[in-house]
Amino acid sequence: MKIVNLNNVENTDVSKQPLFTGGTVQTQFVLEEEFKTDKIQIVNVKFTTGARNKFHTHTRKQVLVVTEGKGIVADREKEYKLEPGMVVIIPAGEDHWHGAAKNSSFAHLSIIGQPQEMKITE
């Protein structure tokens, strides 16, 4: 058994990566050591107010578990408001983005099968 306390996991600023826009985005790899052999990736992603990622797709299904603040997930048709306790299931290949609302910070766990590829479509 392994217990991970996110308060003890290093935050990495990924804001300057091409995927992100509008503010600061930090990630915490929940199972960093296990990524080398496991078939799943779990990352805590924290967005400052108004920060988000750009439209993108994944080659595997992605699950978002909302843990803090108010956020948005959108496809090419509609935006959906998110709050803690909500779970989003994004099919492989679906064009989408997710991030913080304009008046709140936001955090979610991103759970996605590995290996996978992500493509920015915006």
N, CA, C and O atoms as CSV, one atom per row, in Angstrom:
chain,resi,resn,atom,element,x,y,z
A,1,MET,N,N,0.854,-1.177,0.000
A,1,MET,CA,C,0.000,0.000,0.000
A,1,MET,C,C,0.892,1.228,0.000
A,1,MET,O,O,1.967,1.241,0.599
A,2,LYS,N,N,0.423,2.249,-0.680
A,2,LYS,CA,C,1.136,3.520,-0.704
A,2,LYS,C,C,0.121,4.632,-0.479
A,2,LYS,O,O,-0.953,4.632,-1.081
A,3,ILE,N,N,0.461,5.568,0.380
A,3,ILE,CA,C,-0.392,6.725,0.645
A,3,ILE,C,C,0.375,7.958,0.201
A,3,ILE,O,O,1.526,8.159,0.589
A,4,VAL,N,N,-0.269,8.779,-0.613
A,4,VAL,CA,C,0.358,10.001,-1.110
A,4,VAL,C,C,-0.360,11.196,-0.506
A,4,VAL,O,O,-1.579,11.318,-0.624
A,5,ASN,N,N,0.381,12.065,0.131
A,5,ASN,CA,C,-0.157,13.312,0.671
A,5,ASN,C,C,0.265,14.425,-0.281
A,5,ASN,O,O,1.451,14.737,-0.385
A,6,LEU,N,N,-0.699,15.023,-0.975
A,6,LEU,CA,C,-0.365,16.066,-1.950
A,6,LEU,C,C,0.334,17.265,-1.314
A,6,LEU,O,O,1.018,18.019,-2.006
A,7,ASN,N,N,0.169,17.446,-0.008
A,7,ASN,CA,C,0.875,18.531,0.675
A,7,ASN,C,C,2.384,18.313,0.658
A,7,ASN,O,O,3.150,19.251,0.880
A,8,ASN,N,N,2.815,17.081,0.395
A,8,ASN,CA,C,4.240,16.760,0.376
A,8,ASN,C,C,4.774,16.484,-1.024
A,8,ASN,O,O,5.917,16.050,-1.172
A,9,VAL,N,N,3.969,16.728,-2.049
A,9,VAL,CA,C,4.387,16.473,-3.425
A,9,VAL,C,C,4.763,17.797,-4.083
A,9,VAL,O,O,4.029,18.781,-3.988
A,10,GLU,N,N,5.905,17.809,-4.745
A,10,GLU,CA,C,6.410,19.027,-5.387
A,10,GLU,C,C,5.459,19.529,-6.466
A,10,GLU,O,O,4.932,18.752,-7.262
A,11,ASN,N,N,5.248,20.851,-6.478
A,11,ASN,CA,C,4.488,21.513,-7.535
A,11,ASN,C,C,5.445,21.905,-8.654
A,11,ASN,O,O,6.529,22.428,-8.394
A,12,THR,N,N,5.049,21.655,-9.887
A,12,THR,CA,C,5.841,22.061,-11.041
A,12,THR,C,C,5.041,23.078,-11.842
A,12,THR,O,O,3.907,22.801,-12.233
A,13,ASP,N,N,5.612,24.243,-12.090
A,13,ASP,CA,C,4.942,25.272,-12.884
A,13,ASP,C,C,5.050,24.894,-14.358
A,13,ASP,O,O,6.150,24.813,-14.904
A,14,VAL,N,N,3.907,24.663,-14.996
A,14,VAL,CA,C,3.878,24.280,-16.408
A,14,VAL,C,C,3.237,25.373,-17.271
A,14,VAL,O,O,2.904,25.136,-18.432
A,15,SER,N,N,3.068,26.558,-16.703
A,15,SER,CA,C,2.355,27.659,-17.364
A,15,SER,C,C,2.927,28.032,-18.719
A,15,SER,O,O,2.181,28.445,-19.608
A,16,LYS,N,N,4.226,27.896,-18.896
A,16,LYS,CA,C,4.866,28.317,-20.145
A,16,LYS,C,C,4.806,27.251,-21.237
A,16,LYS,O,O,5.220,27.499,-22.370
A,17,GLN,N,N,4.292,26.070,-20.904
A,17,GLN,CA,C,4.140,25.048,-21.934
A,17,GLN,C,C,3.066,25.476,-22.933
A,17,GLN,O,O,2.114,26.156,-22.550
A,18,PRO,N,N,3.196,25.096,-24.193
A,18,PRO,CA,C,2.259,25.545,-25.236
A,18,PRO,C,C,0.797,25.200,-24.983
A,18,PRO,O,O,-0.086,25.841,-25.554
A,19,LEU,N,N,0.521,24.213,-24.150
A,19,LEU,CA,C,-0.859,23.798,-23.891
A,19,LEU,C,C,-1.651,24.820,-23.090
A,19,LEU,O,O,-2.876,24.865,-23.211
A,20,PHE,N,N,-0.993,25.648,-22.269
A,20,PHE,CA,C,-1.692,26.476,-21.281
A,20,PHE,C,C,-1.735,27.959,-21.656
A,20,PHE,O,O,-0.875,28.467,-22.375
A,21,THR,N,N,-2.773,28.635,-21.140
A,21,THR,CA,C,-2.960,30.050,-21.408
A,21,THR,C,C,-3.716,30.699,-20.248
A,21,THR,O,O,-4.433,30.016,-19.517
A,22,GLY,N,N,-3.560,32.013,-20.076
A,22,GLY,CA,C,-4.409,32.779,-19.172
A,22,GLY,C,C,-3.991,32.868,-17.724
A,22,GLY,O,O,-4.699,33.506,-16.944
A,23,GLY,N,N,-2.885,32.269,-17.311
A,23,GLY,CA,C,-2.482,32.353,-15.911
A,23,GLY,C,C,-1.506,31.246,-15.550
A,23,GLY,O,O,-0.882,30.639,-16.421
A,24,THR,N,N,-1.385,30.995,-14.265
A,24,THR,CA,C,-0.436,30.006,-13.764
A,24,THR,C,C,-1.101,28.637,-13.628
A,24,THR,O,O,-2.223,28.520,-13.135
A,25,VAL,N,N,-0.386,27.610,-14.075
A,25,VAL,CA,C,-0.854,26.234,-13.954
A,25,VAL,C,C,0.281,25.424,-13.337
A,25,VAL,O,O,1.421,25.475,-13.797
A,26,GLN,N,N,-0.051,24.678,-12.291
A,26,GLN,CA,C,0.927,23.826,-11.629
A,26,GLN,C,C,0.434,22.389,-11.641
A,26,GLN,O,O,-0.767,22.125,-11.582
A,27,THR,N,N,1.387,21.461,-11.717
A,27,THR,CA,C,1.047,20.043,-11.671
A,27,THR,C,C,1.791,19.353,-10.536
A,27,THR,O,O,2.878,19.765,-10.130
A,28,GLN,N,N,1.175,18.305,-10.046
A,28,GLN,CA,C,1.781,17.426,-9.045
A,28,GLN,C,C,1.552,15.996,-9.517
A,28,GLN,O,O,0.409,15.574,-9.689
A,29,PHE,N,N,2.619,15.260,-9.723
A,29,PHE,CA,C,2.491,13.869,-10.135
A,29,PHE,C,C,2.221,13.012,-8.907
A,29,PHE,O,O,3.083,12.852,-8.043
A,30,VAL,N,N,1.024,12.470,-8.843
A,30,VAL,CA,C,0.586,11.712,-7.675
A,30,VAL,C,C,1.348,10.392,-7.566
A,30,VAL,O,O,1.677,9.957,-6.462
A,31,LEU,N,N,1.628,9.753,-8.699
A,31,LEU,CA,C,2.304,8.456,-8.697
A,31,LEU,C,C,3.566,8.513,-9.543
A,31,LEU,O,O,3.780,7.642,-10.387
A,32,GLU,N,N,4.393,9.508,-9.336
A,32,GLU,CA,C,5.549,9.757,-10.198
A,32,GLU,C,C,6.434,8.529,-10.388
A,32,GLU,O,O,6.788,8.204,-11.521
A,33,GLU,N,N,6.795,7.848,-9.321
A,33,GLU,CA,C,7.674,6.687,-9.433
A,33,GLU,C,C,7.025,5.571,-10.237
A,33,GLU,O,O,7.710,4.875,-10.987
A,34,GLU,N,N,5.736,5.390,-10.097
A,34,GLU,CA,C,5.032,4.293,-10.747
A,34,GLU,C,C,4.811,4.516,-12.248
A,34,GLU,O,O,4.485,3.564,-12.956
A,35,PHE,N,N,4.979,5.744,-12.753
A,35,PHE,CA,C,4.701,6.013,-14.164
A,35,PHE,C,C,5.523,5.144,-15.099
A,35,PHE,O,O,5.087,4.856,-16.213
A,36,LYS,N,N,6.682,4.729,-14.673
A,36,LYS,CA,C,7.557,3.970,-15.553
A,36,LYS,C,C,6.982,2.600,-15.901
A,36,LYS,O,O,7.297,2.055,-16.959
A,37,THR,N,N,6.155,2.040,-15.043
A,37,THR,CA,C,5.651,0.685,-15.286
A,37,THR,C,C,4.133,0.583,-15.333
A,37,THR,O,O,3.612,-0.352,-15.941
A,38,ASP,N,N,3.411,1.496,-14.724
A,38,ASP,CA,C,1.950,1.412,-14.694
A,38,ASP,C,C,1.333,1.883,-16.004
A,38,ASP,O,O,1.987,2.542,-16.813
A,39,LYS,N,N,0.088,1.542,-16.197
A,39,LYS,CA,C,-0.623,1.909,-17.415
A,39,LYS,C,C,-1.591,3.063,-17.177
A,39,LYS,O,O,-2.522,3.267,-17.957
A,40,ILE,N,N,-1.373,3.813,-16.106
A,40,ILE,CA,C,-2.254,4.934,-15.782
A,40,ILE,C,C,-1.426,6.078,-15.222
A,40,ILE,O,O,-0.423,5.859,-14.542
A,41,GLN,N,N,-1.852,7.293,-15.512
A,41,GLN,CA,C,-1.193,8.481,-15.001
A,41,GLN,C,C,-2.208,9.272,-14.181
A,41,GLN,O,O,-3.335,9.494,-14.624
A,42,ILE,N,N,-1.805,9.694,-12.991
A,42,ILE,CA,C,-2.658,10.524,-12.154
A,42,ILE,C,C,-1.874,11.778,-11.793
A,42,ILE,O,O,-0.798,11.710,-11.198
A,43,VAL,N,N,-2.436,12.923,-12.167
A,43,VAL,CA,C,-1.774,14.206,-11.940
A,43,VAL,C,C,-2.772,15.164,-11.319
A,43,VAL,O,O,-3.907,15.270,-11.785
A,44,ASN,N,N,-2.358,15.864,-10.270
A,44,ASN,CA,C,-3.160,16.946,-9.706
A,44,ASN,C,C,-2.793,18.211,-10.480
A,44,ASN,O,O,-1.619,18.574,-10.557
A,45,VAL,N,N,-3.791,18.878,-11.050
A,45,VAL,CA,C,-3.549,20.068,-11.855
A,45,VAL,C,C,-4.258,21.233,-11.191
A,45,VAL,O,O,-5.458,21.175,-10.920
A,46,LYS,N,N,-3.486,22.318,-10.924
A,46,LYS,CA,C,-4.036,23.497,-10.246
A,46,LYS,C,C,-3.923,24.716,-11.162
A,46,LYS,O,O,-2.847,25.029,-11.671
A,47,PHE,N,N,-5.049,25.395,-11.360
A,47,PHE,CA,C,-5.144,26.560,-12.233
A,47,PHE,C,C,-5.433,27.803,-11.393
A,47,PHE,O,O,-6.303,27.765,-10.523
A,48,THR,N,N,-4.716,28.908,-11.637
A,48,THR,CA,C,-5.097,30.172,-11.014
A,48,THR,C,C,-6.334,30.705,-11.737
A,48,THR,O,O,-6.695,30.205,-12.802
A,49,THR,N,N,-6.971,31.703,-11.169
A,49,THR,CA,C,-8.170,32.298,-11.741
A,49,THR,C,C,-7.969,32.608,-13.225
A,49,THR,O,O,-7.026,33.307,-13.597
A,50,GLY,N,N,-8.851,32.090,-14.058
A,50,GLY,CA,C,-8.818,32.357,-15.491
A,50,GLY,C,C,-7.844,31.523,-16.307
A,50,GLY,O,O,-7.882,31.580,-17.536
A,51,ALA,N,N,-6.976,30.756,-15.671
A,51,ALA,CA,C,-6.022,29.921,-16.415
A,51,ALA,C,C,-6.732,28.681,-16.961
A,51,ALA,O,O,-7.671,28.175,-16.347
A,52,ARG,N,N,-6.282,28.203,-18.103
A,52,ARG,CA,C,-6.881,27.019,-18.710
A,52,ARG,C,C,-5.904,26.405,-19.694
A,52,ARG,O,O,-4.831,26.948,-19.957
A,53,ASN,N,N,-6.300,25.268,-20.230
A,53,ASN,CA,C,-5.523,24.744,-21.327
A,53,ASN,C,C,-6.254,25.037,-22.633
A,53,ASN,O,O,-7.426,25.414,-22.631
A,54,LYS,N,N,-5.555,24.861,-23.734
A,54,LYS,CA,C,-6.123,25.107,-25.052
A,54,LYS,C,C,-6.874,23.862,-25.513
A,54,LYS,O,O,-6.730,22.788,-24.930
A,55,PHE,N,N,-7.675,24.016,-26.562
A,55,PHE,CA,C,-8.333,22.850,-27.131
A,55,PHE,C,C,-7.283,21.808,-27.475
A,55,PHE,O,O,-6.239,22.113,-28.050
A,56,HIS,N,N,-7.589,20.565,-27.105
A,56,HIS,CA,C,-6.667,19.466,-27.355
A,56,HIS,C,C,-7.423,18.140,-27.350
A,56,HIS,O,O,-8.585,18.071,-26.950
A,57,THR,N,N,-6.744,17.097,-27.800
A,57,THR,CA,C,-7.297,15.745,-27.774
A,57,THR,C,C,-6.285,14.800,-27.135
A,57,THR,O,O,-5.093,15.101,-27.068
A,58,HIS,N,N,-6.774,13.661,-26.669
A,58,HIS,CA,C,-5.936,12.584,-26.145
A,58,HIS,C,C,-6.277,11.311,-26.910
A,58,HIS,O,O,-7.395,11.149,-27.398
A,59,THR,N,N,-5.311,10.421,-27.009
A,59,THR,CA,C,-5.569,9.139,-27.675
A,59,THR,C,C,-6.190,8.119,-26.726
A,59,THR,O,O,-6.547,7.019,-27.149
A,60,ARG,N,N,-6.320,8.471,-25.456
A,60,ARG,CA,C,-6.977,7.610,-24.466
A,60,ARG,C,C,-8.046,8.418,-23.732
A,60,ARG,O,O,-7.988,9.647,-23.694
A,61,LYS,N,N,-9.020,7.718,-23.151
A,61,LYS,CA,C,-10.052,8.356,-22.340
A,61,LYS,C,C,-9.391,9.094,-21.168
A,61,LYS,O,O,-8.417,8.600,-20.600
A,62,GLN,N,N,-9.914,10.271,-20.802
A,62,GLN,CA,C,-9.416,11.038,-19.664
A,62,GLN,C,C,-10.554,11.228,-18.664
A,62,GLN,O,O,-11.697,11.488,-19.040
A,63,VAL,N,N,-10.216,11.091,-17.387
A,63,VAL,CA,C,-11.175,11.337,-16.313
A,63,VAL,C,C,-10.641,12.499,-15.489
A,63,VAL,O,O,-9.474,12.506,-15.098
A,64,LEU,N,N,-11.500,13.483,-15.226
A,64,LEU,CA,C,-11.163,14.619,-14.360
A,64,LEU,C,C,-12.015,14.522,-13.102
A,64,LEU,O,O,-13.236,14.386,-13.185
A,65,VAL,N,N,-11.379,14.591,-11.940
A,65,VAL,CA,C,-12.088,14.596,-10.664
A,65,VAL,C,C,-11.857,15.978,-10.059
A,65,VAL,O,O,-10.737,16.313,-9.673
A,66,VAL,N,N,-12.906,16.769,-9.979
A,66,VAL,CA,C,-12.792,18.148,-9.499
A,66,VAL,C,C,-12.613,18.145,-7.985
A,66,VAL,O,O,-13.403,17.541,-7.261
A,67,THR,N,N,-11.562,18.831,-7.507
A,67,THR,CA,C,-11.233,18.825,-6.082
A,67,THR,C,C,-11.325,20.191,-5.417
A,67,THR,O,O,-11.542,20.271,-4.208
A,68,GLU,N,N,-11.165,21.274,-6.187
A,68,GLU,CA,C,-11.184,22.617,-5.587
A,68,GLU,C,C,-11.720,23.647,-6.573
A,68,GLU,O,O,-11.569,23.505,-7.786
A,69,GLY,N,N,-12.348,24.683,-6.033
A,69,GLY,CA,C,-12.718,25.857,-6.810
A,69,GLY,C,C,-13.820,25.632,-7.818
A,69,GLY,O,O,-14.577,24.664,-7.749
A,70,LYS,N,N,-13.885,26.575,-8.774
A,70,LYS,CA,C,-14.886,26.517,-9.835
A,70,LYS,C,C,-14.159,26.487,-11.165
A,70,LYS,O,O,-13.227,27.257,-11.400
A,71,GLY,N,N,-14.599,25.590,-12.028
A,71,GLY,CA,C,-13.926,25.435,-13.305
A,71,GLY,C,C,-14.895,25.268,-14.447
A,71,GLY,O,O,-16.114,25.321,-14.285
A,72,ILE,N,N,-14.306,25.065,-15.610
A,72,ILE,CA,C,-15.062,24.878,-16.842
A,72,ILE,C,C,-14.395,23.756,-17.625
A,72,ILE,O,O,-13.168,23.666,-17.671
A,73,VAL,N,N,-15.198,22.914,-18.233
A,73,VAL,CA,C,-14.736,21.979,-19.251
A,73,VAL,C,C,-15.591,22.257,-20.477
A,73,VAL,O,O,-16.794,22.489,-20.361
A,74,ALA,N,N,-14.972,22.234,-21.651
A,74,ALA,CA,C,-15.714,22.586,-22.858
A,74,ALA,C,C,-15.336,21.669,-24.003
A,74,ALA,O,O,-14.193,21.228,-24.126
A,75,ASP,N,N,-16.333,21.393,-24.843
A,75,ASP,CA,C,-16.058,20.776,-26.127
A,75,ASP,C,C,-16.340,21.855,-27.177
A,75,ASP,O,O,-16.533,23.018,-26.822
A,76,ARG,N,N,-16.367,21.502,-28.423
A,76,ARG,CA,C,-16.576,22.511,-29.481
A,76,ARG,C,C,-18.009,23.030,-29.514
A,76,ARG,O,O,-18.300,24.008,-30.203
A,77,GLU,N,N,-18.906,22.378,-28.771
A,77,GLU,CA,C,-20.319,22.767,-28.766
A,77,GLU,C,C,-20.738,23.577,-27.555
A,77,GLU,O,O,-21.577,24.469,-27.674
A,78,LYS,N,N,-20.167,23.284,-26.379
A,78,LYS,CA,C,-20.707,23.834,-25.143
A,78,LYS,C,C,-19.661,23.882,-24.031
A,78,LYS,O,O,-18.721,23.087,-24.013
A,79,GLU,N,N,-19.839,24.834,-23.100
A,79,GLU,CA,C,-19.043,24.902,-21.879
A,79,GLU,C,C,-19.879,24.395,-20.711
A,79,GLU,O,O,-21.075,24.672,-20.633
A,80,TYR,N,N,-19.254,23.657,-19.812
A,80,TYR,CA,C,-19.924,23.101,-18.640
A,80,TYR,C,C,-19.235,23.616,-17.381
A,80,TYR,O,O,-18.010,23.564,-17.281
A,81,LYS,N,N,-20.012,24.109,-16.424
A,81,LYS,CA,C,-19.471,24.593,-15.161
A,81,LYS,C,C,-19.172,23.410,-14.240
A,81,LYS,O,O,-19.939,22.450,-14.169
A,82,LEU,N,N,-18.044,23.502,-13.539
A,82,LEU,CA,C,-17.614,22.430,-12.654
A,82,LEU,C,C,-17.393,22.932,-11.241
A,82,LEU,O,O,-17.019,24.086,-11.032
A,83,GLU,N,N,-17.631,22.047,-10.260
A,83,GLU,CA,C,-17.366,22.353,-8.855
A,83,GLU,C,C,-16.910,21.074,-8.162
A,83,GLU,O,O,-17.099,19.984,-8.702
A,84,PRO,N,N,-16.314,21.188,-6.978
A,84,PRO,CA,C,-15.796,20.005,-6.284
A,84,PRO,C,C,-16.840,18.899,-6.165
A,84,PRO,O,O,-18.020,19.144,-5.914
A,85,GLY,N,N,-16.361,17.684,-6.353
A,85,GLY,CA,C,-17.225,16.516,-6.284
A,85,GLY,C,C,-17.688,16.017,-7.642
A,85,GLY,O,O,-18.209,14.906,-7.747
A,86,MET,N,N,-17.507,16.816,-8.675
A,86,MET,CA,C,-17.939,16.408,-10.011
A,86,MET,C,C,-16.835,15.600,-10.685
A,86,MET,O,O,-15.648,15.824,-10.448
A,87,VAL,N,N,-17.248,14.657,-11.529
A,87,VAL,CA,C,-16.331,13.818,-12.295
A,87,VAL,C,C,-16.683,13.971,-13.774
A,87,VAL,O,O,-17.849,13.859,-14.154
A,88,VAL,N,N,-15.676,14.226,-14.601
A,88,VAL,CA,C,-15.857,14.400,-16.035
A,88,VAL,C,C,-15.161,13.240,-16.747
A,88,VAL,O,O,-14.012,12.922,-16.441
A,89,ILE,N,N,-15.846,12.619,-17.680
A,89,ILE,CA,C,-15.266,11.543,-18.475
A,89,ILE,C,C,-15.209,12.028,-19.918
A,89,ILE,O,O,-16.238,12.282,-20.544
A,90,ILE,N,N,-13.982,12.153,-20.436
A,90,ILE,CA,C,-13.766,12.690,-21.784
A,90,ILE,C,C,-13.320,11.543,-22.684
A,90,ILE,O,O,-12.257,10.963,-22.461
A,91,PRO,N,N,-14.117,11.210,-23.694
A,91,PRO,CA,C,-13.745,10.097,-24.579
A,91,PRO,C,C,-12.445,10.371,-25.331
A,91,PRO,O,O,-12.108,11.524,-25.600
A,92,ALA,N,N,-11.727,9.318,-25.665
A,92,ALA,CA,C,-10.529,9.446,-26.492
A,92,ALA,C,C,-10.887,10.163,-27.790
A,92,ALA,O,O,-11.912,9.869,-28.405
A,93,GLY,N,N,-10.040,11.103,-28.203
A,93,GLY,CA,C,-10.242,11.813,-29.456
A,93,GLY,C,C,-11.161,13.012,-29.392
A,93,GLY,O,O,-11.258,13.755,-30.368
A,94,GLU,N,N,-11.853,13.233,-28.254
A,94,GLU,CA,C,-12.765,14.378,-28.167
A,94,GLU,C,C,-11.983,15.673,-27.975
A,94,GLU,O,O,-11.146,15.777,-27.077
A,95,ASP,N,N,-12.261,16.649,-28.818
A,95,ASP,CA,C,-11.625,17.965,-28.733
A,95,ASP,C,C,-12.214,18.709,-27.540
A,95,ASP,O,O,-13.431,18.875,-27.459
A,96,HIS,N,N,-11.366,19.159,-26.611
A,96,HIS,CA,C,-11.860,19.782,-25.377
A,96,HIS,C,C,-10.798,20.681,-24.752
A,96,HIS,O,O,-9.630,20.655,-25.140
A,97,TRP,N,N,-11.231,21.473,-23.777
A,97,TRP,CA,C,-10.322,22.209,-22.893
A,97,TRP,C,C,-10.933,22.228,-21.511
A,97,TRP,O,O,-12.128,21.980,-21.345
A,98,HIS,N,N,-10.092,22.531,-20.494
A,98,HIS,CA,C,-10.587,22.659,-19.121
A,98,HIS,C,C,-9.689,23.613,-18.367
A,98,HIS,O,O,-8.500,23.741,-18.660
A,99,GLY,N,N,-10.289,24.291,-17.373
A,99,GLY,CA,C,-9.526,25.245,-16.583
A,99,GLY,C,C,-10.413,25.988,-15.616
A,99,GLY,O,O,-11.575,25.641,-15.409
A,100,ALA,N,N,-9.830,27.033,-15.021
A,100,ALA,CA,C,-10.518,27.794,-13.978
A,100,ALA,C,C,-11.544,28.756,-14.559
A,100,ALA,O,O,-11.401,29.240,-15.681
A,101,ALA,N,N,-12.570,29.020,-13.778
A,101,ALA,CA,C,-13.540,30.063,-14.115
A,101,ALA,C,C,-12.860,31.424,-13.979
A,101,ALA,O,O,-11.767,31.526,-13.422
A,102,LYS,N,N,-13.505,32.456,-14.483
A,102,LYS,CA,C,-12.914,33.803,-14.432
A,102,LYS,C,C,-12.866,34.387,-13.039
A,102,LYS,O,O,-12.168,35.374,-12.805
A,103,ASN,N,N,-13.609,33.783,-12.091
A,103,ASN,CA,C,-13.669,34.343,-10.736
A,103,ASN,C,C,-13.194,33.365,-9.660
A,103,ASN,O,O,-13.488,33.559,-8.481
A,104,SER,N,N,-12.460,32.310,-10.053
A,104,SER,CA,C,-12.066,31.312,-9.061
A,104,SER,C,C,-10.833,30.538,-9.528
A,104,SER,O,O,-10.627,30.337,-10.725
A,105,SER,N,N,-10.041,30.121,-8.587
A,105,SER,CA,C,-9.008,29.138,-8.914
A,105,SER,C,C,-9.706,27.783,-9.052
A,105,SER,O,O,-10.901,27.666,-8.780
A,106,PHE,N,N,-8.966,26.772,-9.469
A,106,PHE,CA,C,-9.578,25.489,-9.792
A,106,PHE,C,C,-8.522,24.394,-9.730
A,106,PHE,O,O,-7.365,24.628,-10.080
A,107,ALA,N,N,-8.907,23.210,-9.290
A,107,ALA,CA,C,-7.998,22.065,-9.303
A,107,ALA,C,C,-8.773,20.795,-9.609
A,107,ALA,O,O,-9.937,20.647,-9.238
A,108,HIS,N,N,-8.097,19.887,-10.294
A,108,HIS,CA,C,-8.674,18.571,-10.569
A,108,HIS,C,C,-7.569,17.530,-10.644
A,108,HIS,O,O,-6.410,17.839,-10.922
A,109,LEU,N,N,-7.957,16.300,-10.392
A,109,LEU,CA,C,-7.095,15.171,-10.680
A,109,LEU,C,C,-7.362,14.769,-12.120
A,109,LEU,O,O,-8.517,14.631,-12.524
A,110,SER,N,N,-6.306,14.582,-12.894
A,110,SER,CA,C,-6.416,14.077,-14.253
A,110,SER,C,C,-5.948,12.629,-14.236
A,110,SER,O,O,-4.826,12.333,-13.825
A,111,ILE,N,N,-6.815,11.733,-14.686
A,111,ILE,CA,C,-6.504,10.306,-14.712
A,111,ILE,C,C,-6.614,9.853,-16.161
A,111,ILE,O,O,-7.664,9.987,-16.789
A,112,ILE,N,N,-5.513,9.313,-16.683
A,112,ILE,CA,C,-5.505,8.941,-18.097
A,112,ILE,C,C,-4.615,7.729,-18.319
A,112,ILE,O,O,-3.546,7.603,-17.722
A,113,GLY,N,N,-5.081,6.837,-19.197
A,113,GLY,CA,C,-4.319,5.644,-19.523
A,113,GLY,C,C,-3.020,5.981,-20.232
A,113,GLY,O,O,-2.909,7.010,-20.899
A,114,GLN,N,N,-2.056,5.117,-20.081
A,114,GLN,CA,C,-0.745,5.290,-20.692
A,114,GLN,C,C,-0.405,4.056,-21.516
A,114,GLN,O,O,-0.862,2.968,-21.165
A,115,PRO,N,N,0.355,4.160,-22.572
A,115,PRO,CA,C,0.836,5.416,-23.135
A,115,PRO,C,C,-0.287,6.124,-23.874
A,115,PRO,O,O,-1.241,5.494,-24.331
A,116,GLN,N,N,-0.167,7.406,-23.981
A,116,GLN,CA,C,-1.149,8.199,-24.716
A,116,GLN,C,C,-0.448,9.376,-25.334
A,116,GLN,O,O,0.637,9.768,-24.903
A,117,GLU,N,N,-1.072,9.939,-26.345
A,117,GLU,CA,C,-0.549,11.145,-26.974
A,117,GLU,C,C,-1.590,12.238,-26.873
A,117,GLU,O,O,-2.793,11.987,-26.950
A,118,MET,N,N,-1.105,13.458,-26.698
A,118,MET,CA,C,-1.976,14.622,-26.635
A,118,MET,C,C,-1.630,15.526,-27.808
A,118,MET,O,O,-0.458,15.706,-28.138
A,119,LYS,N,N,-2.644,16.089,-28.431
A,119,LYS,CA,C,-2.431,16.986,-29.578
A,119,LYS,C,C,-3.196,18.278,-29.339
A,119,LYS,O,O,-4.405,18.242,-29.106
A,120,ILE,N,N,-2.519,19.416,-29.392
A,120,ILE,CA,C,-3.177,20.727,-29.276
A,120,ILE,C,C,-3.864,21.004,-30.610
A,120,ILE,O,O,-3.249,20.885,-31.670
A,121,THR,N,N,-5.143,21.374,-30.550
A,121,THR,CA,C,-5.926,21.592,-31.782
A,121,THR,C,C,-6.343,23.041,-31.948
A,121,THR,O,O,-7.062,23.364,-32.893
A,122,GLU,N,N,-5.916,23.914,-31.063
A,122,GLU,CA,C,-6.293,25.336,-31.138
A,122,GLU,C,C,-5.193,26.124,-31.773
A,122,GLU,O,O,-5.315,27.339,-31.927
